[in-house]
């Protein structure tokens, strides 16, 4: 077992955004326009995103797209709009970033964490159904790493129990489930992320998508201080239009035109970015097939998987612990990470709900084995070769 402890090559980061001259020109155009906060480009981005959701033939009739400054903000707005209040429970996966769950606590409600399916690392529908109580009001599935959760099963559980469904689609652009694009399913709302390491980026940002007109109206009002009219409508009117009303104690969750400008151009490249990630994932899967590892879960035939993450799990015969493996990759100049330290191990969630690793055996085992390798569209074939060589160098015995 060997590793290159003194690699002369530049360090390969875990993630980098791909920003082109078209992105830069669109942002510069915004800066010169005189309108840099939420305005015409944010509105264009919302319209373009709706059109993009339908470009695979999916029905977008009645779909509302609401640009926000983060996916966390979008999830908070969606849960508030469906009426989550103190005393309610929302079911979600333990195997996620804390933002998925923390938005439930923002509203004073409780989180019910459940385990994942080992094969997919996504929330397990059977565990969801077993966790339902009279206090349960919603299910919050996460499309982990970009692979769609079992949405047909989750939506059917929600239908039978009269529950709302809000999808955390932070990783899922573009992802499909049962042949339909995430964002166009029968859930109450879907929230995407445009953080720096996502398929497309606005630096920080997100999009809340819903077919529920009342939910959309509430989210639009709460997105900007609970105001009845936003600044763009008031400041661009050609007649006196200064009057507004505060109809609720809202939030400050609007997306700026500077960020939206970046999104307008990035969205045009979303499929190309995802295809490049998929090509890298395919190379990884082929290169690691003979190693004592569990390669990343793939989508069923015919479905789209954007490969936000490539998660490798070390098998018991690997001969090296996960933490040591990560350290050796860093020594070889390869950035990597772990997604995620499950919520049941985090002090706040563990202590509030008296959670134990034994309550989540699939997530716990996956966490102890897993690491995320670099996978992003800016990676060259040579970069991919470096990662493959480093991984194989640690696991192939002479």
C-alpha positions as a Python dict, from the first residue, in 0.01 Angstrom:
ca = {
    (1, 'X'): (0, 0, 0),
    (2, 'X'): (164, 324, -113),
    (3, 'X'): (90, 691, -154),
    (4, 'X'): (265, 992, -302),
    (5, 'X'): (351, 1188, 11),
    (6, 'X'): (528, 1469, -172),
    (7, 'X'): (326, 1529, -487),
    (8, 'X'): (487, 1799, -706),
    (9, 'X'): (149, 1867, -869),
    (10, 'X'): (-77, 2154, -756),
    (11, 'X'): (-332, 2065, -493),
    (12, 'X'): (-660, 1947, -650),
    (13, 'X'): (-947, 2107, -453),
    (14, 'X'): (-1253, 1908, -357),
    (15, 'X'): (-1477, 2149, -552),
    (16, 'X'): (-1448, 2450, -783),
    (17, 'X'): (-1720, 2644, -967),
    (18, 'X'): (-1703, 2678, -1345),
    (19, 'X'): (-1735, 3047, -1431),
    (20, 'X'): (-1711, 3151, -1796),
    (21, 'X'): (-1682, 3481, -1979),
    (22, 'X'): (-2057, 3473, -2048),
    (23, 'X'): (-2125, 3459, -1673),
    (24, 'X'): (-1887, 3747, -1610),
    (25, 'X'): (-2038, 3959, -1890),
    (26, 'X'): (-2391, 3907, -1754),
    (27, 'X'): (-2284, 4016, -1406),
    (28, 'X'): (-2100, 4320, -1544),
    (29, 'X'): (-2412, 4413, -1743),
    (30, 'X'): (-2607, 4403, -1418),
    (31, 'X'): (-2355, 4621, -1237),
    (32, 'X'): (-2378, 4878, -1517),
    (33, 'X'): (-2756, 4867, -1529),
    (34, 'X'): (-2809, 5055, -1203),
    (35, 'X'): (-3031, 4776, -1065),
    (36, 'X'): (-2828, 4533, -852),
    (37, 'X'): (-3073, 4411, -588),
    (38, 'X'): (-3383, 4201, -663),
    (39, 'X'): (-3521, 4326, -993),
    (40, 'X'): (-3557, 4243, -1363),
    (41, 'X'): (-3287, 3975, -1377),
    (42, 'X'): (-3422, 3792, -1074),
    (43, 'X'): (-3761, 3787, -1247),
    (44, 'X'): (-3599, 3660, -1569),
    (45, 'X'): (-3416, 3391, -1375),
    (46, 'X'): (-3743, 3272, -1222),
    (47, 'X'): (-3907, 3259, -1566),
    (48, 'X'): (-3608, 3086, -1726),
    (49, 'X'): (-3596, 2830, -1446),
    (50, 'X'): (-3961, 2742, -1501),
    (51, 'X'): (-3896, 2700, -1873),
    (52, 'X'): (-3587, 2491, -1799),
    (53, 'X'): (-3788, 2257, -1576),
    (54, 'X'): (-4018, 2192, -1871),
    (55, 'X'): (-3756, 2148, -2140),
    (56, 'X'): (-3757, 1773, -2089),
    (57, 'X'): (-4127, 1758, -2167),
    (58, 'X'): (-4241, 1785, -1807),
    (59, 'X'): (-4565, 1969, -1732),
    (60, 'X'): (-4496, 2312, -1581),
    (61, 'X'): (-4851, 2447, -1608),
    (62, 'X'): (-4924, 2653, -1298),
    (63, 'X'): (-4568, 2618, -1168),
    (64, 'X'): (-4433, 2909, -961),
    (65, 'X'): (-4057, 2966, -923),
    (66, 'X'): (-3942, 3197, -642),
    (67, 'X'): (-3575, 3299, -627),
    (68, 'X'): (-3425, 3316, -279),
    (69, 'X'): (-3083, 3380, -130),
    (70, 'X'): (-3024, 3018, -22),
    (71, 'X'): (-3188, 2678, -27),
    (72, 'X'): (-3209, 2704, 352),
    (73, 'X'): (-3423, 3016, 308),
    (74, 'X'): (-3638, 2836, 52),
    (75, 'X'): (-3701, 2541, 284),
    (76, 'X'): (-3790, 2778, 569),
    (77, 'X'): (-4033, 2969, 347),
    (78, 'X'): (-4192, 2648, 218),
    (79, 'X'): (-4247, 2501, 564),
    (80, 'X'): (-4384, 2831, 694),
    (81, 'X'): (-4619, 2855, 397),
    (82, 'X'): (-4761, 2503, 445),
    (83, 'X'): (-4843, 2596, 804),
    (84, 'X'): (-4579, 2422, 1017),
    (85, 'X'): (-4614, 2554, 1374),
    (86, 'X'): (-4494, 2468, 1725),
    (87, 'X'): (-4615, 2122, 1825),
    (88, 'X'): (-4592, 1982, 1472),
    (89, 'X'): (-4343, 1718, 1359),
    (90, 'X'): (-4158, 1699, 1028),
    (91, 'X'): (-3989, 1374, 922),
    (92, 'X'): (-3653, 1389, 746),
    (93, 'X'): (-3334, 1190, 710),
    (94, 'X'): (-3051, 1187, 962),
    (95, 'X'): (-2808, 1167, 670),
    (96, 'X'): (-2811, 1528, 560),
    (97, 'X'): (-2664, 1869, 632),
    (98, 'X'): (-2813, 2042, 934),
    (99, 'X'): (-2994, 2304, 721),
    (100, 'X'): (-3255, 2045, 621),
    (101, 'X'): (-3360, 2000, 982),
    (102, 'X'): (-3283, 2337, 1135),
    (103, 'X'): (-3554, 2512, 934),
    (104, 'X'): (-3812, 2301, 1118),
    (105, 'X'): (-3681, 2432, 1448),
    (106, 'X'): (-3695, 2790, 1317),
    (107, 'X'): (-4072, 2742, 1324),
    (108, 'X'): (-4076, 2588, 1671),
    (109, 'X'): (-4175, 2245, 1540),
    (110, 'X'): (-3994, 1918, 1605),
    (111, 'X'): (-3782, 1705, 1375),
    (112, 'X'): (-3826, 1328, 1353),
    (113, 'X'): (-3506, 1184, 1206),
    (114, 'X'): (-3514, 848, 1028),
    (115, 'X'): (-3261, 613, 872),
    (116, 'X'): (-3155, 569, 511),
    (117, 'X'): (-3169, 282, 262),
    (118, 'X'): (-2812, 140, 249),
    (119, 'X'): (-2818, 87, -129),
    (120, 'X'): (-2908, 446, -218),
    (121, 'X'): (-2813, 646, 96),
    (122, 'X'): (-3154, 814, 58),
    (123, 'X'): (-3430, 834, 318),
    (124, 'X'): (-3599, 495, 364),
    (125, 'X'): (-3976, 508, 292),
    (126, 'X'): (-4048, 227, 540),
    (127, 'X'): (-3870, 425, 812),
    (128, 'X'): (-4075, 733, 721),
    (129, 'X'): (-4403, 547, 757),
    (130, 'X'): (-4296, 390, 1087),
    (131, 'X'): (-4213, 736, 1229),
    (132, 'X'): (-4554, 896, 1161),
    (133, 'X'): (-4744, 1010, 1470),
    (134, 'X'): (-5056, 1225, 1520),
    (135, 'X'): (-4822, 1527, 1537),
    (136, 'X'): (-4664, 1460, 1196),
    (137, 'X'): (-4752, 1726, 939),
    (138, 'X'): (-4490, 1690, 665),
    (139, 'X'): (-4217, 1478, 509),
    (140, 'X'): (-3893, 1643, 398),
    (141, 'X'): (-3702, 1400, 172),
    (142, 'X'): (-3348, 1477, 55),
    (143, 'X'): (-3220, 1369, -286),
    (144, 'X'): (-2880, 1271, -151),
    (145, 'X'): (-2582, 1336, -380),
    (146, 'X'): (-2830, 1409, -661),
    (147, 'X'): (-2986, 1062, -674),
    (148, 'X'): (-3364, 1088, -645),
    (149, 'X'): (-3523, 958, -328),
    (150, 'X'): (-3805, 705, -376),
    (151, 'X'): (-4060, 975, -448),
    (152, 'X'): (-4344, 748, -570),
    (153, 'X'): (-4334, 567, -234),
    (154, 'X'): (-4298, 887, -30),
    (155, 'X'): (-4580, 1065, -212),
    (156, 'X'): (-4805, 764, -163),
    (157, 'X'): (-4729, 756, 210),
    (158, 'X'): (-4804, 1128, 230),
    (159, 'X'): (-5133, 1082, 41),
    (160, 'X'): (-5252, 801, 270),
    (161, 'X'): (-5167, 994, 586),
    (162, 'X'): (-5271, 1342, 472),
    (163, 'X'): (-4918, 1485, 497),
    (164, 'X'): (-4742, 1763, 308),
    (165, 'X'): (-4419, 1695, 115),
    (166, 'X'): (-4137, 1948, 72),
    (167, 'X'): (-3840, 1818, -128),
    (168, 'X'): (-3488, 1921, -36),
    (169, 'X'): (-3348, 1921, -390),
    (170, 'X'): (-3027, 2106, -302),
    (171, 'X'): (-2827, 1833, -481),
    (172, 'X'): (-3082, 1747, -747),
    (173, 'X'): (-3030, 1959, -1058),
    (174, 'X'): (-3107, 1804, -1300),
    (175, 'X'): (-3252, 1487, -1145),
    (176, 'X'): (-3548, 1275, -1254),
    (177, 'X'): (-3779, 1039, -1066),
    (178, 'X'): (-4004, 797, -1253),
    (179, 'X'): (-3919, 985, -1573),
    (180, 'X'): (-4018, 1329, -1440),
    (181, 'X'): (-3785, 1610, -1347),
    (182, 'X'): (-3750, 1690, -979),
    (183, 'X'): (-3938, 2017, -935),
    (184, 'X'): (-4240, 1899, -1135),
    (185, 'X'): (-4363, 1615, -911),
    (186, 'X'): (-4679, 1613, -699),
    (187, 'X'): (-4504, 1739, -384),
    (188, 'X'): (-4618, 2065, -223),
    (189, 'X'): (-4284, 2238, -282),
    (190, 'X'): (-3931, 2168, -404),
    (191, 'X'): (-3624, 2371, -313),
    (192, 'X'): (-3301, 2384, -517),
    (193, 'X'): (-2959, 2521, -419),
    (194, 'X'): (-2717, 2730, -623),
    (195, 'X'): (-2435, 2727, -367),
    (196, 'X'): (-2078, 2745, -497),
    (197, 'X'): (-2027, 2367, -527),
    (198, 'X'): (-2361, 2281, -689),
    (199, 'X'): (-2426, 2188, -1056),
    (200, 'X'): (-2489, 2557, -1128),
    (201, 'X'): (-2407, 2842, -895),
    (202, 'X'): (-2513, 3196, -812),
    (203, 'X'): (-2253, 3209, -533),
    (204, 'X'): (-2529, 3182, -276),
    (205, 'X'): (-2889, 3127, -380),
    (206, 'X'): (-3181, 2893, -427),
    (207, 'X'): (-3518, 2845, -594),
    (208, 'X'): (-3848, 2747, -435),
    (209, 'X'): (-4081, 2573, -682),
    (210, 'X'): (-4449, 2497, -624),
    (211, 'X'): (-4778, 2454, -806),
    (212, 'X'): (-4974, 2579, -505),
    (213, 'X'): (-5067, 2940, -585),
    (214, 'X'): (-5146, 3023, -221),
    (215, 'X'): (-4814, 2878, -104),
    (216, 'X'): (-4630, 3076, -373),
    (217, 'X'): (-4802, 3402, -276),
    (218, 'X'): (-4721, 3349, 91),
    (219, 'X'): (-4356, 3268, 15),
    (220, 'X'): (-4322, 3574, -211),
    (221, 'X'): (-4455, 3801, 64),
    (222, 'X'): (-4251, 3641, 342),
    (223, 'X'): (-3936, 3644, 127),
    (224, 'X'): (-3912, 4024, 173),
    (225, 'X'): (-4020, 4140, 517),
    (226, 'X'): (-4387, 4047, 476),
    (227, 'X'): (-4438, 4341, 238),
    (228, 'X'): (-4740, 4347, 12),
    (229, 'X'): (-4529, 4485, -279),
    (230, 'X'): (-4158, 4443, -349),
    (231, 'X'): (-3915, 4723, -425),
    (232, 'X'): (-3889, 4648, -796),
    (233, 'X'): (-4264, 4693, -845),
    (234, 'X'): (-4268, 5016, -644),
    (235, 'X'): (-3951, 5177, -778),
    (236, 'X'): (-4015, 5109, -1147),
    (237, 'X'): (-4374, 5231, -1156),
    (238, 'X'): (-4440, 5530, -1384),
    (239, 'X'): (-4695, 5680, -1144),
    (240, 'X'): (-4662, 5743, -770),
    (241, 'X'): (-4642, 5395, -619),
    (242, 'X'): (-4475, 5433, -282),
    (243, 'X'): (-4746, 5275, -69),
    (244, 'X'): (-4704, 4923, 75),
    (245, 'X'): (-4837, 4724, 370),
    (246, 'X'): (-4665, 4483, 608),
    (247, 'X'): (-4900, 4188, 626),
    (248, 'X'): (-4677, 3952, 829),
    (249, 'X'): (-4342, 3955, 1013),
    (250, 'X'): (-4141, 3829, 718),
    (251, 'X'): (-3778, 3752, 643),
    (252, 'X'): (-3495, 3890, 425),
    (253, 'X'): (-3458, 3605, 176),
    (254, 'X'): (-3459, 3774, -167),
    (255, 'X'): (-3202, 3694, -439),
    (256, 'X'): (-3011, 3992, -580),
    (257, 'X'): (-2993, 4069, -952),
    (258, 'X'): (-2614, 4029, -932),
    (259, 'X'): (-2660, 3667, -823),
    (260, 'X'): (-2949, 3611, -1064),
    (261, 'X'): (-2735, 3735, -1353),
    (262, 'X'): (-2489, 3456, -1283),
    (263, 'X'): (-2777, 3210, -1264),
    (264, 'X'): (-2916, 3317, -1603),
    (265, 'X'): (-2601, 3205, -1782),
    (266, 'X'): (-2522, 2909, -1558),
    (267, 'X'): (-2868, 2762, -1621),
    (268, 'X'): (-2795, 2742, -1994),
    (269, 'X'): (-2502, 2512, -1913),
    (270, 'X'): (-2669, 2296, -1648),
    (271, 'X'): (-2703, 1990, -1870),
    (272, 'X'): (-2345, 2015, -1997),
    (273, 'X'): (-2215, 2052, -1641),
    (274, 'X'): (-2417, 1750, -1526),
    (275, 'X'): (-2302, 1543, -1823),
    (276, 'X'): (-1938, 1614, -1739),
    (277, 'X'): (-1996, 1510, -1379),
    (278, 'X'): (-2167, 1192, -1499),
    (279, 'X'): (-1871, 1110, -1724),
    (280, 'X'): (-1635, 1146, -1427),
    (281, 'X'): (-1859, 926, -1212),
    (282, 'X'): (-1860, 661, -1484),
    (283, 'X'): (-1480, 662, -1493),
    (284, 'X'): (-1462, 633, -1114),
    (285, 'X'): (-1706, 342, -1107),
    (286, 'X'): (-1509, 154, -1372),
    (287, 'X'): (-1173, 227, -1210),
    (288, 'X'): (-1281, 121, -863),
    (289, 'X'): (-1489, -184, -958),
    (290, 'X'): (-1217, -432, -854),
    (291, 'X'): (-1130, -258, -526),
    (292, 'X'): (-1255, -345, -174),
    (293, 'X'): (-1498, -52, -183),
    (294, 'X'): (-1864, 22, -241),
    (295, 'X'): (-1889, 254, -537),
    (296, 'X'): (-2140, 540, -548),
    (297, 'X'): (-2507, 449, -603),
    (298, 'X'): (-2621, 502, -962),
    (299, 'X'): (-2962, 600, -1096),
    (300, 'X'): (-3202, 345, -1246),
    (301, 'X'): (-3182, 314, -1627),
    (302, 'X'): (-3332, 614, -1803),
    (303, 'X'): (-3317, 847, -1501),
    (304, 'X'): (-3099, 1159, -1466),
    (305, 'X'): (-2843, 1186, -1184),
    (306, 'X'): (-2638, 1509, -1172),
    (307, 'X'): (-2366, 1364, -946),
    (308, 'X'): (-2341, 1649, -700),
    (309, 'X'): (-2132, 1408, -490),
    (310, 'X'): (-1933, 1096, -563),
    (311, 'X'): (-1940, 898, -238),
    (312, 'X'): (-1701, 606, -202),
    (313, 'X'): (-1738, 361, 88),
    (314, 'X'): (-1441, 157, 209),
    (315, 'X'): (-1519, -210, 253),
    (316, 'X'): (-1395, -417, 550),
    (317, 'X'): (-1112, -558, 336),
    (318, 'X'): (-977, -214, 246),
    (319, 'X'): (-704, -244, 507),
    (320, 'X'): (-717, 126, 593),
    (321, 'X'): (-955, 329, 806),
    (322, 'X'): (-1159, 607, 646),
    (323, 'X'): (-989, 891, 835),
    (324, 'X'): (-641, 763, 749),
    (325, 'X'): (-750, 721, 386),
    (326, 'X'): (-855, 1086, 369),
    (327, 'X'): (-526, 1197, 526),
    (328, 'X'): (-327, 1000, 269),
    (329, 'X'): (-529, 1149, -18),
    (330, 'X'): (-455, 1498, 111),
    (331, 'X'): (-86, 1408, 130),
    (332, 'X'): (-112, 1311, -237),
    (333, 'X'): (-262, 1651, -317),
    (334, 'X'): (-624, 1536, -351),
    (335, 'X'): (-900, 1726, -169),
    (336, 'X'): (-1194, 1526, -38),
    (337, 'X'): (-1464, 1549, 228),
    (338, 'X'): (-1731, 1352, 416),
    (339, 'X'): (-2103, 1395, 345),
    (340, 'X'): (-2225, 1395, 607),
    (341, 'X'): (-2157, 1361, 974),
    (342, 'X'): (-2515, 1241, 1040),
    (343, 'X'): (-2740, 1462, 1248),
    (344, 'X'): (-2781, 1194, 1513),
    (345, 'X'): (-2411, 1244, 1598),
    (346, 'X'): (-2431, 1624, 1614),
    (347, 'X'): (-2455, 1755, 1973),
    (348, 'X'): (-2765, 1968, 1926),
    (349, 'X'): (-2976, 1702, 1756),
    (350, 'X'): (-2832, 1415, 1962),
    (351, 'X'): (-2903, 1584, 2293),
    (352, 'X'): (-3239, 1737, 2208),
    (353, 'X'): (-3390, 1410, 2091),
    (354, 'X'): (-3173, 1162, 2287),
    (355, 'X'): (-3047, 1000, 1967),
    (356, 'X'): (-2807, 705, 1953),
    (357, 'X'): (-2608, 553, 1665),
    (358, 'X'): (-2793, 225, 1713),
    (359, 'X'): (-3116, 405, 1615),
    (360, 'X'): (-2972, 467, 1265),
    (361, 'X'): (-2762, 162, 1173),
    (362, 'X'): (-2752, 222, 797),
    (363, 'X'): (-2651, 587, 825),
    (364, 'X'): (-2400, 513, 1099),
    (365, 'X'): (-2230, 238, 901),
    (366, 'X'): (-2223, 448, 584),
    (367, 'X'): (-2075, 743, 772),
    (368, 'X'): (-1794, 530, 917),
    (369, 'X'): (-1701, 404, 569),
    (370, 'X'): (-1759, 701, 339),
    (371, 'X'): (-1571, 985, 180),
    (372, 'X'): (-1656, 1217, -110),
    (373, 'X'): (-1410, 1244, -398),
    (374, 'X'): (-1371, 1551, -621),
    (375, 'X'): (-1632, 1562, -898),
    (376, 'X'): (-1698, 1887, -1083),
    (377, 'X'): (-1716, 2004, -1441),
    (378, 'X'): (-1386, 2197, -1431),
    (379, 'X'): (-1191, 1877, -1365),
    (380, 'X'): (-970, 1777, -1656),
    (381, 'X'): (-915, 1417, -1762),
    (382, 'X'): (-572, 1450, -1603),
    (383, 'X'): (-732, 1557, -1275),
    (384, 'X'): (-956, 1251, -1285),
    (385, 'X'): (-655, 1032, -1359),
    (386, 'X'): (-483, 1173, -1048),
    (387, 'X'): (-777, 1087, -824),
    (388, 'X'): (-804, 737, -966),
    (389, 'X'): (-432, 675, -929),
    (390, 'X'): (-429, 802, -571),
    (391, 'X'): (-727, 588, -467),
    (392, 'X'): (-591, 278, -637),
    (393, 'X'): (-246, 341, -492),
    (394, 'X'): (-390, 320, -143),
    (395, 'X'): (-596, 9, -202),
    (396, 'X'): (-417, -211, -453),
    (397, 'X'): (-162, -435, -285),
    (398, 'X'): (154, -529, -470),
}
